[in-house]
Amino acid sequence: MNQAPPGRRAGLIMLTLFWVLALGTGTWVYQGVLDGQRNPNTHLVHSLGDGDGSVTLERNRAGHFVATGRINGEPVDFLLDTGATYVALPAHLAERLGLPREHRATFNTANGRVQGHLTTLDDVRLGDLSARGVRGAITPGLEGDFALLGMSYLGRFDIQIRGSTMVLQTPERR
């Protein structure tokens, strides 16, 4: 039998491990870059803000304002939507959060009319900005893991958009 010398085998194993680690690390770094482009405001989920009653958001690569906040203490990725009346959640996310389905309602969406349920969110938080008793809509037509952060939350704050930045602040800061 022609076996490779022990030193050569060890070298092949080391080379293979190097490439596996290099590819794994490259994939991990690249995924982090992609996640940052999708949601440049993920840091807000861990932030209580600086207490000044404002949150500054940056647009993502697609031009939307996406941020990670909390509903009833659980982390949720939000797509800020000033055209949405309520905080709209896909059914699977509402189920994960344990939200009660109050009464049935019909919603007019960009994709037409859909049937869903109204709910009440005990606490919605984005950075330093928190609101209690926020109306929500459980809409089965929504896909993905995003909730639309609509005017039932956003309407409680002053909104200022300039270029690629949105600032939300408590109204008493005027």
N, C-alpha and C positions, 0 to 999 in steps of 0.2 A: 504494500500500500504506500502510495505517495502522499504523505500528509505534509501540510505546510509546517515549517518550523514554528515553535511556540511564539517567538517574537513577531513573526509575520501575522499569525492569527490575532494576537493582541493588538497589533497595529490596525488590522481590518476592523476589529470590534471598536476600537477607539475612533476610527474614521467614520464608521457607521453611526456611532453615538453622537459624534460632533454634528453630522448632517441632520440627524433627527432633532437634536436640540436647536440647531440653527433654524431649521424650518419651523419648528414649534414656536420659537421666540419671534421669528418674523411674522408668523400668522397672528400671534397674540398682539404684537405692536400694531400691525396693520388693522386689526379689528378695533383696537382702541382709537385709532385715527378715524375710522369709519363711524364709530359710535359718537365721537366728538363732533363730527360733521353733521350727524343726524340730530343730536341734542347737545348743543354747546352750553346748556344751562343745568347739567346734571348735578352740579355742586349744591344747588339750592335745597335738595332733599336733606342734606346734612347741616344746612345753615339755619340758624335762627335769626340771621341778619345782624345788622349792627344796631338795631333798636331805633333806627331813624324813621321807620314806617314807610320804607320804599324798597322796591326790587327793580333791578335793571337787568333786562334780558337782551340777548343777542340773537339775531336771525340765524337759522341754520343754513346749510348750503343750498337748500331748495327755496329759501326765502321766507320760511315760516318761523313763527315763534313757538318753539318747543321747549318745555322745561319739566323737570322732575319735582313734584311736590308730594303732598300727602292728602289722602282722604281717610278720615277717622284714624289717623296715625299710621296708615299703611302707605308705602311709596307707590306713586302712580305717575306715569309719563303723561303730560298734558300737551295738547295742541291748542294754543290759545285761539279762540274763534269768537270775535265780536259779533258775528252774524248768528250765533247760536243763542237761543233764549235761555237754555238751562245748561248745567254741567251734564253732558251726555256721555253715557257709558255703554260699552258693549255688554251684552247679557252675561258673558263669561266673566268679565271683570266685576260686575255687580255681584255675581254669585260668590266670587272669591272674597270680596269685601264684606259679604254677609248683609247686603243692603236689602231692606224690606221692599217688596213691590206693593205700593199703595193702590191707587186705582188706575184702570186702563185709560190711555189717552192716545189721540192721533197726533202725529207730528209731521209737519211739512219740512222735508229735507231737500238737499240738492238732488237726491235721487227720487224724489216724489214723496207721497204720503206713506207713512208707516205707522203700524200699531205698536205701542209699547206701554210702559208703566211709569208713573211718576214715583219719586222717592224723595226722602229728605236725608241730606248728608249732615251728620252731626257737626263735623269740623272739616274744612278745606283749608289747606295751608300751602302757600308758595313763599318760601324763604321766610321773611319776617311778617308777611301778611296773612292773617288768619281770619276766617269768617265762619260763624256758627249758623246752623239751621239753613243750609243752602239747598234750594230745590234742585233736584236732579231728574234726569230722564234715562230710563233703561230702554235702549233702542236696539232691537235685534239686528237691524241692518248694518250696524257698525262692526267693522272687522278690525283685527289687530289688537294691540295692547295699549292703545292710546285712549284717553278720555278727552272729549272736547271741553275745554274750560270756557264756558259761555258766560253770558251776561248776568245770570243769577249770582255768580261770584264776581266777575269783573266789574259789574255795575256798582259795586260798593266802593270802588277805588277810582281815583283820577288816572286816566290813561294818556300818555304822551308818546307819540311815535315820531322819531326823527331818523331817517336813513335806515340803518340796520339795527337800531336800538329802540326798545320799548321800555318806558319807565312806568311802573305802577306805584302809586303812593296813596296814603290815607288822605281823605279830603281835608282834614283839619290842618294840613301842612301848608295851605295856601298863604 
